Amino acid sequence: MYWLVLVLSGVLEAVWATALGRSEGFTRLTPTLVFGVALAGSMAGLALAMRSLPVGTAYAVWVGIGAALTAGYAMGTGQEPLSAVRVLLLLGIVGCVVGLKLTH
């Protein structure tokens, strides 16, 4: 259960990071609200997962999922350039996250 919560928290990290970028310095209401709700949910989930998982592992998985999804979404929507090297590097992050799960 803690791993599932951690993965969902990582997804919420990608949501709040994307919303933060779209809030234009907290001047747009809807992205700012999405940012706040997703941030609170993401942190709460990370805290819950850390009840059972080691801090280093939980944090690395959380930030890895969030970073990979945020960058992948930005490339998918054309906000950032898409290249084979960038995709390969993001897959490396995902591979490391999976490796941390398998070695836990």
C-alpha positions in Angstrom: 0.0 0.0 0.0 2.8 2.4 0.8 4.4 2.0 -2.6 1.1 2.8 -4.3 0.7 5.9 -2.2 4.2 6.9 -3.1 3.6 6.4 -6.8 0.4 8.5 -6.6 2.3 11.2 -4.7 4.9 11.3 -7.5 2.1 11.7 -10.0 0.8 14.6 -7.9 4.3 16.1 -7.9 4.1 16.3 -11.7 0.7 17.9 -11.5 1.8 20.6 -9.0 5.0 21.3 -10.9 3.1 21.7 -14.2 0.5 23.9 -12.5 3.2 26.0 -10.9 4.6 26.8 -14.3 1.2 27.6 -15.7 0.2 29.9 -12.7 2.5 32.6 -14.1 3.8 33.6 -10.6 0.5 32.8 -8.9 -1.3 35.4 -11.0 -3.7 32.9 -12.6 -6.3 31.5 -10.2 -7.1 28.0 -11.5 -3.5 26.8 -11.9 -2.6 28.3 -8.5 -5.5 26.4 -6.9 -4.5 23.2 -8.7 -0.9 23.8 -7.5 -1.9 24.1 -3.9 -4.2 21.1 -3.8 -1.7 18.9 -5.7 1.2 20.1 -3.5 -0.7 19.3 -0.3 -1.8 15.8 -1.6 1.7 15.0 -2.8 3.4 16.0 0.4 0.8 14.1 2.5 1.3 11.0 0.4 5.1 11.2 0.6 4.8 11.6 4.4 2.5 8.6 4.7 4.8 6.5 2.5 7.8 7.4 4.7 6.1 5.7 7.6 7.1 2.4 6.0 9.8 3.2 3.4 13.3 4.6 4.1 13.5 8.3 3.6 16.2 8.1 0.9 14.3 5.5 -1.2 10.9 7.2 -0.8 12.3 10.6 -1.8 14.3 9.3 -4.7 11.2 7.5 -6.1 8.9 10.4 -5.5 11.1 13.0 -7.2 12.1 10.6 -10.0 8.4 9.9 -10.9 7.6 13.6 -10.7 10.6 14.7 -12.8 10.1 12.1 -15.5 6.3 12.8 -15.8 6.8 16.5 -15.7 9.5 16.5 -18.4 7.6 13.9 -20.5 4.4 15.9 -20.4 6.3 19.1 -21.4 7.8 17.3 -24.3 4.5 15.7 -25.3 2.7 19.0 -25.3 5.5 20.7 -27.3 6.6 23.0 -24.4 10.0 21.4 -24.4 12.0 19.9 -27.3 11.6 16.2 -28.0 14.7 14.2 -28.8 15.8 10.6 -28.6 18.5 11.5 -26.1 16.0 13.3 -23.8 13.6 10.3 -24.0 16.5 7.9 -23.3 17.6 9.9 -20.3 14.0 10.0 -18.9 13.8 6.3 -19.4 17.0 6.0 -17.3 15.2 7.8 -14.5 12.3 5.5 -14.7 14.6 2.5 -14.7 16.3 3.7 -11.6 13.0 4.1 -9.9 12.0 0.6 -10.8 15.4 -0.6 -9.6 14.9 1.0 -6.2 11.5 -0.7 -5.9 13.0 -4.1 -6.9 15.9 -3.8 -4.4 13.8 -2.7 -1.5 
